Amino acid sequence: MIKDEKTGDFALSKRFLGLIFVSLGLLAILGSFLNDLIGGGRFAGIGPTQRVAILVAGLVILVGLSLIPLGKRPA
């Protein structure tokens, strides 16, 4: 987080926002597979909704990875 010197407010840096996106994407993928272990859903393997969720989580991770190199600039 970055503190604005003029107002004293805090802002998220692009790096921190990228790390948040990567973390949320990984948690979504992990949660999708944990749902299988619990026995949720009627499919024996990875179902169609689960595939879409994993794809969207992967896109969130890619967006997060693209933000990380942008450094400490405010988001």
N, C-alpha and C positions, 0 to 999 in steps of 0.2 A: 504494500500500500504506500501511496505517496501523499505527503502532507502538503497542501497548498499554502505557500508562505503568506499570501495576501489575506485569504479568508480563514485559514486554519482548518479547513475541511480536508477530509481524507478522500483520495480517489484511488481506484484500482489501476495498477499498471497493466500494460498489455501482457507482460510475462506472467503476472499473478492470475489474470483472467484466463490465459492459456492453460495454466496449471489447473485451474478450477474446471475448465472444460474437459481436459484429459482425465481428471479424476472422476468427474461425473460420467463420462463415457465408459470408463473401465468399471465403475460401479454398476452401470446399467447392464453391461455384458455379463458381469459376475452374477447379478441378480437374475438375469435370464437363465443362466445355467443352474443356479440354485433352485429356481422354480421347477426344473426337471427333477432335481433330487427330492424335492418335497412331494412331487407327484402331481403338480398342477397341470391342467390341460389333458386332452384326450389323445394326443399323439405320443407315440413311443419314442420318437427322436426329436429332432428340432422341427417344430411346426412352422407353418407359413407366417404366422404373426410373430413368432420368435425370430425368424430370419429377418423380417422387416425391422424389428427392434434392434437386432445386432447391427444391421446395415446403418440405421440412423445413428446408433451409438458410435459406430466406426467413423461416420462423417463428423460427429461432434469431436471425436478425438483428433481427426485431421485438422479441423478448424483450430482446435487448441494448440496443436503442434505448430501450426503456421503463425500463431500469435506469440509463442515463446521467444523466437529470435528477435522480435521487435523491441525488446528491452523494457526500460523503465519509463517509457513515455506513457502519459495517461491514456486510458482506454476511452 
